[in-house]
Amino acid sequence: MAQWGRRIVTGHDEDGKSVVLSDGYPPQGHPMHGPEVGADFTEIWHEAAPVPELAATPVAEPNGRPFTIMPPSGHLMRFIELYPASQGGKKTVMHRTSTIDYALVIEGEVVLHLTDSEVVMRPGDVVVQRGTDHAWENRSDSVTRMAFFHLDARFAPELLDTLPRPLDLMR
Protein backbone atom coordinates (compact mmCIF):
# COMPACT_ATOMS: atom_id res chain seq x y z
CA MET A 1 0.00 0.00 0.00
CA ALA A 2 1.43 3.35 -1.02
CA GLN A 3 1.47 6.27 1.38
CA TRP A 4 -0.94 8.92 0.15
CA GLY A 5 -0.91 12.52 1.18
CA ARG A 6 0.51 14.39 4.09
CA ARG A 7 -1.46 14.87 7.30
CA ILE A 8 -0.95 17.90 9.54
CA VAL A 9 -2.67 17.74 12.95
CA THR A 10 -3.11 20.92 14.98
CA GLY A 11 -3.64 21.28 18.72
CA HIS A 12 -2.86 23.57 21.63
CA ASP A 13 0.20 23.91 23.85
CA GLU A 14 0.04 24.37 27.63
CA ASP A 15 -0.59 28.11 27.14
CA GLY A 16 -3.51 27.57 24.76
CA LYS A 17 -1.55 28.62 21.66
CA SER A 18 -2.21 26.82 18.39
CA VAL A 19 0.59 24.44 17.39
CA VAL A 20 1.34 21.57 15.00
CA LEU A 21 1.11 18.26 16.90
CA SER A 22 2.18 16.04 14.02
CA ASP A 23 3.17 16.45 10.38
CA GLY A 24 3.73 13.50 8.07
CA TYR A 25 2.08 10.48 6.51
CA PRO A 26 -1.04 9.21 8.27
CA PRO A 27 0.04 6.34 10.55
CA GLN A 28 -3.07 4.20 9.99
CA GLY A 29 -3.52 2.39 6.71
CA HIS A 30 -5.96 -0.35 5.80
CA PRO A 31 -4.51 -2.30 2.88
CA MET A 32 -7.25 -4.13 1.04
CA HIS A 33 -4.98 -5.88 -1.44
CA GLY A 34 -5.05 -3.01 -3.94
CA PRO A 35 -6.46 -3.68 -7.39
CA GLU A 36 -7.32 -7.27 -6.43
CA VAL A 37 -10.10 -6.01 -4.13
CA GLY A 38 -10.41 -2.58 -5.70
CA ALA A 39 -9.32 -0.20 -2.96
CA ASP A 40 -6.87 0.71 -0.24
CA PHE A 41 -7.88 2.98 2.63
CA THR A 42 -5.71 5.56 4.34
CA GLU A 43 -7.25 6.70 7.62
CA ILE A 44 -6.76 10.45 8.08
CA TRP A 45 -8.50 10.87 11.45
CA HIS A 46 -11.06 9.04 13.54
CA GLU A 47 -13.35 10.44 16.24
CA ALA A 48 -15.65 8.18 18.23
CA ALA A 49 -18.29 10.90 18.69
CA PRO A 50 -22.00 10.40 17.96
CA VAL A 51 -23.11 10.69 14.35
CA PRO A 52 -26.27 12.13 12.85
CA GLU A 53 -29.25 9.92 12.15
CA LEU A 54 -29.64 9.02 8.48
CA ALA A 55 -33.11 9.49 7.03
CA ALA A 56 -34.49 8.45 3.66
CA THR A 57 -34.32 12.05 2.46
CA PRO A 58 -32.34 15.05 3.73
CA VAL A 59 -34.07 17.23 6.31
CA ALA A 60 -33.45 20.41 4.30
CA GLU A 61 -31.56 21.66 1.29
CA PRO A 62 -28.53 23.51 2.70
CA ASN A 63 -28.33 26.02 -0.14
CA GLY A 64 -31.40 27.86 1.15
CA ARG A 65 -29.79 29.05 4.38
CA PRO A 66 -27.62 32.10 4.98
CA PHE A 67 -23.86 31.54 5.02
CA THR A 68 -22.38 30.44 8.33
CA ILE A 69 -18.99 28.96 9.09
CA MET A 70 -20.65 26.02 10.84
CA PRO A 71 -24.24 25.08 11.68
CA PRO A 72 -24.64 24.35 15.41
CA SER A 73 -24.50 20.63 16.24
CA GLY A 74 -23.98 19.80 12.61
CA HIS A 75 -21.45 19.11 9.94
CA LEU A 76 -20.80 20.33 6.44
CA MET A 77 -18.55 19.96 3.44
CA ARG A 78 -17.52 22.86 1.24
CA PHE A 79 -15.01 23.75 -1.43
CA ILE A 80 -13.03 26.95 -1.01
CA GLU A 81 -10.99 28.89 -3.55
CA LEU A 82 -8.24 31.09 -2.12
CA TYR A 83 -7.04 33.79 -4.48
CA PRO A 84 -3.44 34.99 -4.83
CA ALA A 85 -2.54 38.63 -4.17
CA SER A 86 -2.24 39.17 -7.94
CA GLN A 87 -6.00 38.47 -8.17
CA GLY A 88 -6.98 40.49 -5.10
CA GLY A 89 -6.58 37.72 -2.54
CA LYS A 90 -5.58 38.48 1.04
CA LYS A 91 -4.55 36.52 4.10
CA THR A 92 -7.70 35.56 5.98
CA VAL A 93 -8.29 36.91 9.46
CA MET A 94 -6.86 34.77 12.29
CA HIS A 95 -9.86 32.88 13.64
CA ARG A 96 -10.96 29.92 15.76
CA THR A 97 -14.03 27.71 15.41
CA SER A 98 -15.40 25.12 17.80
CA THR A 99 -15.11 22.46 15.12
CA ILE A 100 -12.90 19.68 13.90
CA ASP A 101 -12.06 20.49 10.28
CA TYR A 102 -10.48 18.27 7.67
CA ALA A 103 -8.99 20.60 5.04
CA LEU A 104 -7.60 18.97 1.88
CA VAL A 105 -5.59 20.86 -0.73
CA ILE A 106 -6.83 19.81 -4.16
CA GLU A 107 -4.97 22.27 -6.36
CA GLY A 108 -2.35 24.96 -5.74
CA GLU A 109 -0.45 25.87 -2.60
CA VAL A 110 -1.58 27.51 0.64
CA VAL A 111 0.05 28.63 3.88
CA LEU A 112 -1.66 27.62 7.13
CA HIS A 113 -0.82 30.21 9.80
CA LEU A 114 -0.99 29.15 13.46
CA THR A 115 -0.24 31.25 16.54
CA ASP A 116 3.56 31.12 16.24
CA SER A 117 4.22 29.07 13.12
CA GLU A 118 3.14 28.35 9.56
CA VAL A 119 2.87 25.27 7.36
CA VAL A 120 3.00 25.24 3.55
CA MET A 121 0.43 22.81 2.14
CA ARG A 122 0.31 21.37 -1.38
CA PRO A 123 -2.07 19.06 -3.30
CA GLY A 124 -2.79 15.89 -1.33
CA ASP A 125 -1.93 17.49 2.02
CA VAL A 126 -4.67 17.49 4.64
CA VAL A 127 -4.79 19.28 7.98
CA VAL A 128 -6.88 18.07 10.90
CA GLN A 129 -7.74 21.48 12.34
CA ARG A 130 -8.82 21.01 15.96
CA GLY A 131 -10.28 24.32 17.11
CA THR A 132 -6.98 26.19 16.91
CA ASP A 133 -6.36 29.83 16.00
CA HIS A 134 -5.49 29.85 12.31
CA ALA A 135 -5.49 31.84 9.08
CA TRP A 136 -4.99 30.95 5.41
CA GLU A 137 -2.84 32.69 2.80
CA ASN A 138 -2.22 31.98 -0.87
CA ARG A 139 1.29 33.25 -1.68
CA SER A 140 1.38 31.64 -5.12
CA ASP A 141 0.39 33.09 -8.49
CA SER A 142 -2.67 30.90 -9.05
CA VAL A 143 -5.92 30.03 -7.30
CA THR A 144 -5.73 27.36 -4.58
CA ARG A 145 -8.68 24.97 -4.32
CA MET A 146 -9.44 23.11 -1.10
CA ALA A 147 -12.13 20.79 0.26
CA PHE A 148 -13.26 21.33 3.85
CA PHE A 149 -15.21 18.92 6.05
CA HIS A 150 -16.40 20.66 9.23
CA LEU A 151 -17.76 18.81 12.29
CA ASP A 152 -19.26 20.66 15.25
CA ALA A 153 -17.27 20.18 18.46
CA ARG A 154 -16.96 21.50 22.02
CA PHE A 155 -13.81 22.62 23.78
CA ALA A 156 -12.87 20.58 26.84
CA PRO A 157 -13.17 22.80 29.96
CA GLU A 158 -9.48 22.39 30.81
CA LEU A 159 -8.49 23.57 27.31
CA LEU A 160 -11.04 26.39 27.27
CA ASP A 161 -9.42 27.84 30.41
CA THR A 162 -6.05 28.15 28.59
CA LEU A 163 -7.24 29.72 25.34
CA PRO A 164 -6.33 33.35 24.65
CA ARG A 165 -9.13 35.85 25.21
CA PRO A 166 -11.33 37.01 23.72
CA LEU A 167 -12.45 33.67 22.32
CA ASP A 168 -13.75 35.22 19.07
CA LEU A 169 -15.33 31.98 17.95
CA MET A 170 -16.66 32.12 14.40
CA ARG A 171 -20.00 30.50 13.62
Secondary structure, DSSP 4 states (H G I P E B T S, - for coil): ----S-EEEEEE-TTS-EEEEEEES-SEEE---GGGTT--EEE--------PPP-SS-SS-GGGSPP-S--TT-EEEEEEEE--GGGT--PPPPBB-SEEEEEEEEES-EEEE-SS-EEEE-TT-EEEEES--BEEE--SSS-EEEEEEEEE----HHHHTTSPSS--B--
